Amino acid sequence: MSYQKIVPHLWFDTEAMEAAEFYADLFPDSKVLYSDVFEGTPSGDAEQVDFEVMGYRFMGISAGPYATKNPSISFMLVFTKDEQNEFKKIWETLAGEGRAVMPFQKYDFSELYGWVEDKYGTSWQLYQTEEAAEEIDNRVIPALMFINDNLGKAEEAMNFYIDIFKDSKVDGVYYYPGNMEPNLTTHIAQGQFELENQCFALMDSAMNHEFNFSEGVSLMVKCEDQAEIDYYWDKLSHVPEAEECGWLKDKYGVSWQIIPKMMDDMVEKGTPEQLKRVTEAFLKMKKFDVAELEAAYEGS
């Protein structure tokens, strides 16, 4: 993948680095990129870790027990038949200290598939494709589940996001057949779409779920400038009380972070003093102000 504009962000209590290292050791083509600490946040000193899973960028943060990950946003890992043995071992490791949501076995839609919540609360769907490795464009696909008050809104949400983001399209939509009550034939069993040339999946589920979208897994949008921040903020923010430090919630309850791309360089290259000033500046903001962040970084 070239530049990844939308980056999943995982909230941990204290284990962000531990989890990132665990994923880097477990999954192929995975690594920890860098980490830094934001001092003086409402959670105390919060460690932020950038890492890759199968070439796909993630960010994690250790920010206390204030948000919990759950299966409402999971990550589909696509593997080939030739990789079957490797992914059986990955499944065994994930499920060993975690929880199997759906057993790792053959299904109508895949020769080998399983859904697991690992020991850190992150949900993974391991999916065997019939494609050859060189034909797979997306190894990691964030998947959103529309449940409870959101039931039946998956298709509406997909079109909502496609209207907002550039380079977006529907790749395929499959509805439940008539024999899978309580799901209706108007509910999406599996939908796949692209935002900013990145693949996403979604589904409706009429089963009883005791969770919903939360800050435990958010989607970070890296913006080029203030105009782009303003654009996404205006399009997505729906819950005023959720607006804080670049975070917002959309009308389905999905958490997003709308941040300037240049913060990557600040975090990666800045001195502790520069990061302290930037942190003090953004903790006072709801929507990020690029000019103020730059001034804080420069100490002007």
Order of alpha helices (4+ residues) and beta strands (2+ residues): beta-alpha-beta-beta-beta-beta-alpha-beta-beta-beta-beta-alpha-beta-beta-beta-beta-alpha-beta-beta-alpha-alpha-alpha
